[in-house]
Amino acid sequence: MNLPKELKYTKDHEWVKIEDGVATIGITEFAQRELGDIVYVEVETVGESIASGEVFGTVEAVKTVSDLFMPLEGEILEFNEELESSPELVNESPYEDGWMIKVKISGELPEDLLTSEEYAELIGA
């Protein structure tokens, strides 16, 4: 299982990449495998400030719909518009092309973000 060491992870299976006060967020390889074929990603919160733990969107797979939880506090700057026409990018490239949102971080980073090793232990990888 691919768990890039430079990323942080949540218990809800989102990943976070932080660069210059901006976080790029998506779902993990484990999450997309569990969901199956992704057919739709919905994020209607661009421009809003969302608290850590709140829902920022949903991801729809063939058999289920799953909420996407904000791993940190911040303002959603951008949604990956490629996912509107190609939601399968989440399955094909969860850590690169399949990113979901970019967030301007406000406040402190949550202490419960996991390292790749801690996340691997959580999912039994």
Backbone as CSV, one residue per row, in Angstrom:
resi,resn,N_x,N_y,N_z,CA_x,CA_y,CA_z,C_x,C_y,C_z
1,MET,0.849,-1.180,0.000,0.000,0.000,0.000,0.892,1.240,0.000
2,ASN,0.546,2.183,-0.846,1.316,3.416,-0.979,0.857,4.424,0.077
3,LEU,1.749,4.772,1.004,1.476,5.785,2.028,2.654,6.760,2.063
4,PRO,2.622,7.792,1.206,3.744,8.726,1.156,4.078,9.298,2.538
5,LYS,5.363,9.271,2.881,5.818,9.679,4.212,5.679,11.186,4.441
6,GLU,5.666,11.999,3.370,5.591,13.447,3.554,4.176,13.935,3.870
7,LEU,3.199,13.053,3.780,1.808,13.424,4.045,1.433,13.134,5.486
8,LYS,0.368,13.803,5.944,-0.280,13.493,7.209,-1.608,12.809,6.876
9,TYR,-2.129,12.056,7.823,-3.339,11.266,7.585,-4.324,11.441,8.724
10,THR,-5.615,11.158,8.436,-6.641,11.217,9.481,-7.226,9.826,9.702
11,LYS,-7.887,9.681,10.831,-8.572,8.420,11.126,-9.770,8.215,10.203
12,ASP,-10.213,9.291,9.531,-11.320,9.212,8.574,-10.821,8.950,7.152
13,HIS,-9.517,8.685,6.986,-8.903,8.266,5.724,-8.716,9.387,4.703
14,GLU,-8.544,10.618,5.202,-8.103,11.702,4.330,-6.594,11.859,4.487
15,TRP,-5.955,12.394,3.453,-4.530,12.743,3.541,-4.400,14.250,3.404
16,VAL,-3.301,14.778,3.954,-3.050,16.219,3.962,-1.596,16.466,3.570
17,LYS,-1.399,17.351,2.602,-0.058,17.796,2.218,-0.011,19.295,2.477
18,ILE,0.934,19.728,3.308,1.004,21.131,3.709,2.221,21.800,3.072
19,GLU,1.952,22.920,2.366,3.011,23.705,1.726,2.665,25.184,1.854
20,ASP,3.532,25.941,2.524,3.386,27.397,2.630,2.006,27.832,3.120
21,GLY,1.496,27.198,4.158,0.219,27.588,4.740,-1.007,27.120,3.979
22,VAL,-0.799,26.327,2.937,-1.916,25.785,2.158,-1.871,24.266,2.239
23,ALA,-3.018,23.674,2.533,-3.121,22.216,2.619,-3.865,21.684,1.404
24,THR,-3.281,20.685,0.768,-3.965,19.942,-0.291,-4.500,18.684,0.377
25,ILE,-5.773,18.358,0.099,-6.448,17.267,0.800,-7.115,16.329,-0.194
26,GLY,-7.045,15.042,0.102,-7.725,14.028,-0.694,-8.014,12.825,0.182
27,ILE,-8.437,11.726,-0.443,-8.643,10.499,0.330,-7.514,9.522,0.027
28,THR,-7.246,8.651,0.972,-6.113,7.740,0.873,-6.363,6.605,-0.119
29,GLU,-5.282,5.957,-0.496,-5.382,4.775,-1.353,-6.270,3.720,-0.688
30,PHE,-6.115,3.547,0.619,-6.949,2.593,1.360,-8.428,2.953,1.216
31,ALA,-8.767,4.237,1.398,-10.166,4.680,1.322,-10.753,4.436,-0.062
32,GLN,-10.007,4.787,-1.108,-10.570,4.604,-2.454,-10.736,3.128,-2.777
33,ARG,-9.837,2.269,-2.265,-10.000,0.823,-2.474,-11.246,0.298,-1.774
34,GLU,-11.469,0.781,-0.545,-12.644,0.353,0.215,-13.941,0.812,-0.459
35,LEU,-13.936,2.020,-1.016,-15.129,2.557,-1.664,-15.413,1.881,-3.004
36,GLY,-14.374,1.514,-3.716,-14.552,0.972,-5.069,-14.509,2.087,-6.100
37,ASP,-15.108,1.845,-7.241,-15.050,2.811,-8.346,-15.766,4.113,-7.992
38,ILE,-15.006,5.194,-7.978,-15.550,6.520,-7.675,-16.251,7.049,-8.926
39,VAL,-17.516,7.477,-8.753,-18.276,7.975,-9.895,-18.599,9.470,-9.800
40,TYR,-18.426,10.059,-8.610,-18.766,11.474,-8.452,-18.117,12.012,-7.183
41,VAL,-17.583,13.232,-7.266,-17.061,13.934,-6.096,-17.763,15.280,-6.041
42,GLU,-18.368,15.595,-4.886,-19.090,16.853,-4.741,-18.488,17.673,-3.607
43,VAL,-18.098,18.888,-3.936,-17.608,19.852,-2.949,-18.269,21.180,-3.279
44,GLU,-19.205,21.618,-2.421,-19.901,22.889,-2.639,-19.508,23.917,-1.593
45,THR,-18.349,23.721,-0.973,-17.937,24.580,0.139,-16.770,25.503,-0.221
46,VAL,-16.435,25.642,-1.511,-15.346,26.529,-1.920,-15.674,27.957,-1.471
47,GLY,-14.685,28.615,-0.864,-14.876,29.970,-0.368,-15.344,30.019,1.073
48,GLU,-15.693,28.878,1.643,-16.172,28.829,3.026,-15.038,28.437,3.961
49,SER,-15.134,28.919,5.197,-14.221,28.471,6.252,-14.895,27.315,6.979
50,ILE,-14.171,26.217,7.091,-14.725,24.996,7.667,-13.872,24.606,8.878
51,ALA,-14.530,24.197,9.945,-13.815,23.749,11.141,-13.345,22.315,10.960
52,SER,-12.309,21.973,11.677,-11.798,20.607,11.676,-12.902,19.650,12.119
53,GLY,-13.065,18.558,11.394,-14.073,17.561,11.730,-15.401,17.748,11.026
54,GLU,-15.633,18.925,10.408,-16.883,19.159,9.691,-16.821,18.540,8.296
55,VAL,-17.986,18.282,7.720,-18.080,17.720,6.370,-17.832,18.832,5.351
56,PHE,-16.912,18.572,4.391,-16.669,19.568,3.338,-17.184,19.115,1.990
57,GLY,-17.608,17.859,1.866,-18.125,17.349,0.602,-18.466,15.877,0.729
58,THR,-18.745,15.272,-0.424,-19.044,13.844,-0.456,-18.359,13.201,-1.651
59,VAL,-18.113,11.913,-1.522,-17.587,11.124,-2.626,-18.559,9.975,-2.842
60,GLU,-18.938,9.772,-4.102,-19.913,8.738,-4.429,-19.229,7.636,-5.222
61,ALA,-19.394,6.430,-4.743,-18.901,5.252,-5.448,-20.110,4.492,-5.981
62,VAL,-19.859,3.428,-6.703,-20.944,2.672,-7.319,-21.963,2.209,-6.276
63,LYS,-21.485,1.793,-5.098,-22.382,1.203,-4.100,-22.662,2.072,-2.884
64,THR,-21.984,3.215,-2.731,-22.143,3.983,-1.503,-21.791,5.455,-1.706
65,VAL,-22.233,6.289,-0.773,-21.838,7.699,-0.711,-21.188,7.907,0.646
66,SER,-20.046,8.594,0.656,-19.308,8.804,1.894,-19.006,10.282,2.076
67,ASP,-19.181,10.770,3.310,-18.840,12.156,3.626,-17.329,12.327,3.641
68,LEU,-16.896,13.533,3.307,-15.488,13.926,3.381,-15.343,14.877,4.558
69,PHE,-14.455,14.549,5.496,-14.302,15.333,6.710,-13.065,16.219,6.646
70,MET,-13.229,17.455,7.070,-12.143,18.429,7.081,-11.124,18.045,8.155
71,PRO,-9.869,17.807,7.770,-8.871,17.394,8.753,-8.259,18.538,9.555
72,LEU,-8.519,19.786,9.144,-7.971,20.949,9.840,-8.868,22.141,9.573
73,GLU,-8.665,23.210,10.300,-9.493,24.397,10.130,-8.928,25.283,9.036
74,GLY,-9.809,25.771,8.159,-9.345,26.675,7.125,-10.406,27.019,6.106
75,GLU,-10.012,27.879,5.172,-10.904,28.319,4.094,-10.600,27.514,2.835
76,ILE,-11.627,26.934,2.260,-11.444,26.154,1.035,-11.231,27.112,-0.130
77,LEU,-10.034,27.024,-0.719,-9.644,27.923,-1.801,-10.009,27.383,-3.171
78,GLU,-9.931,26.060,-3.310,-10.027,25.481,-4.651,-10.517,24.042,-4.577
79,PHE,-11.328,23.669,-5.562,-11.753,22.290,-5.771,-11.080,21.798,-7.048
80,ASN,-10.633,20.560,-7.045,-9.996,19.978,-8.227,-11.069,19.726,-9.288
81,GLU,-11.208,20.677,-10.212,-12.277,20.604,-11.209,-12.117,19.444,-12.180
82,GLU,-10.916,18.881,-12.276,-10.710,17.694,-13.114,-11.612,16.547,-12.668
83,LEU,-11.955,16.528,-11.380,-12.768,15.435,-10.844,-14.214,15.495,-11.322
84,GLU,-14.662,16.660,-11.799,-16.033,16.766,-12.313,-16.231,15.873,-13.528
85,SER,-15.249,15.872,-14.428,-15.366,15.051,-15.638,-14.637,13.722,-15.519
86,SER,-13.711,13.616,-14.552,-12.913,12.397,-14.406,-12.787,11.984,-12.932
87,PRO,-13.901,11.612,-12.283,-13.816,11.238,-10.867,-12.950,10.008,-10.624
88,GLU,-12.725,9.220,-11.676,-11.892,8.017,-11.540,-10.436,8.354,-11.204
89,LEU,-10.034,9.631,-11.333,-8.678,10.031,-10.940,-8.420,9.734,-9.463
90,VAL,-9.474,9.747,-8.650,-9.325,9.421,-7.229,-8.861,7.974,-7.078
91,ASN,-9.377,7.072,-7.929,-8.948,5.675,-7.892,-7.565,5.488,-8.507
92,GLU,-7.327,6.180,-9.606,-6.096,5.966,-10.370,-4.879,6.630,-9.734
93,SER,-5.076,7.783,-9.102,-3.954,8.573,-8.590,-4.385,9.350,-7.340
94,PRO,-4.678,8.644,-6.235,-5.260,9.323,-5.072,-4.372,10.413,-4.467
95,TYR,-3.041,10.298,-4.603,-2.145,11.269,-3.970,-1.645,12.356,-4.916
96,GLU,-1.885,12.217,-6.200,-1.424,13.240,-7.139,-2.620,13.865,-7.860
97,ASP,-3.032,13.278,-8.977,-4.098,13.859,-9.801,-5.468,13.823,-9.126
98,GLY,-5.656,12.924,-8.165,-6.961,12.758,-7.523,-7.168,13.583,-6.265
99,TRP,-6.318,14.613,-6.040,-6.544,15.501,-4.885,-7.917,16.142,-5.001
100,MET,-8.486,16.568,-3.871,-9.850,17.094,-3.892,-9.951,18.596,-3.660
101,ILE,-9.295,19.101,-2.599,-9.404,20.528,-2.294,-8.055,21.095,-1.849
102,LYS,-7.953,22.427,-1.961,-6.830,23.174,-1.386,-7.428,24.133,-0.370
103,VAL,-6.756,24.225,0.788,-7.292,24.965,1.924,-6.235,25.917,2.477
104,LYS,-6.639,27.168,2.713,-5.774,28.108,3.428,-5.953,27.810,4.910
105,ILE,-4.875,27.349,5.536,-4.941,26.906,6.929,-5.117,28.108,7.851
106,SER,-6.049,27.978,8.804,-6.189,28.974,9.868,-6.114,28.233,11.198
107,GLY,-5.494,28.845,12.158,-5.367,28.190,13.456,-4.248,27.161,13.462
108,GLU,-4.181,26.426,14.546,-3.155,25.413,14.736,-3.527,24.125,14.018
109,LEU,-2.508,23.354,13.650,-2.777,22.032,13.083,-3.268,21.115,14.190
110,PRO,-4.266,20.298,13.904,-4.760,19.360,14.914,-3.664,18.371,15.331
111,GLU,-3.662,18.040,16.599,-2.659,17.114,17.113,-2.948,15.670,16.714
112,ASP,-4.169,15.397,16.228,-4.524,14.013,15.909,-4.220,13.612,14.464
113,LEU,-3.504,14.473,13.705,-3.066,14.051,12.374,-2.007,12.965,12.541
114,LEU,-2.089,11.933,11.716,-1.225,10.763,11.853,-0.056,10.803,10.870
115,THR,1.063,10.207,11.267,2.167,9.985,10.342,1.809,8.792,9.453
116,SER,2.595,8.558,8.408,2.329,7.403,7.542,2.424,6.102,8.324
117,GLU,3.365,6.036,9.278,3.516,4.824,10.089,2.307,4.601,10.985
118,GLU,1.815,5.682,11.617,0.643,5.567,12.490,-0.598,5.182,11.684
119,TYR,-0.730,5.760,10.480,-1.884,5.431,9.635,-1.811,3.979,9.166
120,ALA,-0.620,3.520,8.800,-0.438,2.126,8.389,-0.870,1.171,9.501
121,GLU,-0.530,1.526,10.733,-0.940,0.712,11.880,-2.461,0.723,12.042
122,LEU,-3.074,1.892,11.844,-4.530,2.034,11.956,-5.259,1.108,10.979
123,ILE,-4.771,1.049,9.737,-5.461,0.258,8.709,-4.932,-1.171,8.610
124,GLY,-3.942,-1.492,9.428,-3.408,-2.842,9.421,-2.557,-3.161,8.200
125,ALA,-1.889,-2.142,7.663,-1.064,-2.347,6.468,0.338,-2.776,6.842
